[in-house]
Every structure is written in C-alpha cells, then in structure tokens.
C-alpha cells in the first residue's frame, strides 16, 4: 500500500472496507484509467459507487495525488462516500 494512502487511513480520511462487504456489482462506466461500479455495501447497508483506478505508480505519486484531489472535489452525489 502506498505511503500516501496509509497516511490518509491513519488520519481517518479513508475508511477501509473489506472487498467481501460488497455485492451486486454493476458496471456504470469505463474510462481510460478507471472503471466505475455500483454495488451494495453491507457495512454501510446501502448502495455505493466504487471506482477502480489504473495508475502507473512507477511514474511517481503524481497520478495518484491528482486522482485523490479530484475525488476530494466531488461533493454532489448521494452515493459518493467522502473519504478524504
């Protein structure tokens, strides 16, 4: 796990949820570097949106940091869990 992600978990900005807590996956969209799914989260007892990211970490942390900054800016969807 990257140091950046671990640091955000330690700060309480990211709440890790085990993969097996999710069910009923439905793909919503596919982009150049990601896929977005809708799934039911048993821990939260509601549907959520999950985003998988394909970031080449060999290029350094810039790509991951840009994606985290973008995700922090999203505030307008009821199924988006603000975790930063």
C-alpha positions as CSV (number, residue, x, y, z in Angstrom):
1,X,0.0,0.0,0.0
2,X,1.4,3.4,-0.8
3,X,2.6,5.7,1.9
4,X,0.1,8.4,0.9
5,X,-2.9,6.0,1.2
6,X,-1.7,4.7,4.6
7,X,-1.2,8.2,5.8
8,X,-4.8,9.1,4.9
9,X,-6.1,6.0,6.6
10,X,-4.1,6.9,9.8
11,X,-5.6,10.4,9.7
12,X,-9.1,8.9,9.4
13,X,-9.7,10.4,6.0
14,X,-10.0,7.0,4.3
15,X,-12.2,4.3,5.9
16,X,-11.1,0.9,4.5
17,X,-13.9,-1.6,3.8
18,X,-13.2,-5.2,3.1
19,X,-14.0,-6.3,-0.5
20,X,-16.3,-9.1,0.7
21,X,-18.6,-6.5,2.2
22,X,-19.7,-5.5,-1.3
23,X,-22.2,-7.4,-3.5
24,X,-24.4,-6.9,-6.6
25,X,-21.7,-5.2,-8.7
26,X,-23.0,-3.4,-11.8
27,X,-20.5,-1.6,-14.1
28,X,-21.6,2.0,-14.7
29,X,-18.8,3.3,-16.9
30,X,-15.3,2.7,-18.1
31,X,-12.7,5.3,-18.7
32,X,-9.1,5.3,-19.9
33,X,-7.7,4.8,-16.4
34,X,-10.7,3.6,-14.4
35,X,-13.9,1.7,-14.1
36,X,-16.9,2.7,-12.0
37,X,-19.3,0.3,-10.4
38,X,-22.5,0.4,-8.3
39,X,-22.5,-2.1,-5.5
40,X,-24.3,-2.8,-2.3
41,X,-22.2,-2.3,0.8
42,X,-23.2,-4.5,3.8
43,X,-21.1,-2.4,6.2
44,X,-23.0,0.7,5.3
45,X,-26.3,-1.0,4.4
46,X,-26.7,0.9,1.2
47,X,-25.7,1.1,-2.5
48,X,-22.4,2.9,-3.2
49,X,-20.3,3.8,-6.1
50,X,-16.9,2.2,-6.4
51,X,-14.1,3.4,-8.6
52,X,-11.1,1.3,-9.6
53,X,-8.1,3.2,-10.8
54,X,-5.3,2.2,-13.0
55,X,-2.4,4.4,-12.1
56,X,1.2,3.7,-13.1
57,X,2.9,4.3,-9.8
58,X,6.3,3.8,-11.4
59,X,5.9,7.3,-12.7
60,X,5.8,8.6,-9.1
61,X,2.9,9.6,-6.8
62,X,1.7,12.5,-9.1
63,X,-1.1,10.4,-10.8
64,X,-2.4,9.1,-7.5
65,X,-2.3,12.5,-5.9
66,X,-4.2,14.1,-8.8
67,X,-6.9,11.4,-8.6
68,X,-7.2,11.9,-4.8
69,X,-7.5,15.7,-5.3
70,X,-10.2,15.1,-7.9
71,X,-12.1,12.7,-5.7
72,X,-11.9,15.2,-2.8
73,X,-13.6,17.8,-5.0
74,X,-16.7,15.6,-5.8
75,X,-19.5,16.5,-3.3
76,X,-22.7,16.3,-5.2
77,X,-23.6,12.6,-5.4
78,X,-25.5,10.9,-2.6
79,X,-23.8,7.6,-3.2
80,X,-20.3,9.1,-3.2
81,X,-18.6,8.4,0.1
82,X,-16.4,11.4,1.0
83,X,-13.3,9.7,2.4
84,X,-10.7,12.4,2.3
